[in-house]
Amino acid sequence: MDIRQVNTDWETWKRFLGQAVEFAEELGVSRERIANLAQQAGQVLADNVAPANPEQKALKELWSVADQQEKQMLANLMTKLVSSRPGGYTAF
């Protein structure tokens, strides 16, 4: 899927990220690995993709001032946010 198609509004973006987390879980990827991949993806997005909405702009600004530990926390929180459903992803 082309990132430009889902990088339009906040709800579509969250739904896309939630589907990615769910897919990884179905493949048996550990929660720790998902969190590490989320942080790597966050860095790629921060470096290469312009924010498409105010929420993404705020995340990009937070990412730009965060240290490594804070970036991991932001990635964890985003992963938790997009997976907040009964029986879904829980905090680390």
Secondary structure, DSSP 8 states (H G I E B T S, - for coil): --HHHH-SSHHHHHHHHHHHHHHHHHTT--HHHHHHHHHHHHHHHHHH----SHHHHHHHHHHHH--HHHHHHHHHHHHHHHT-STTS----
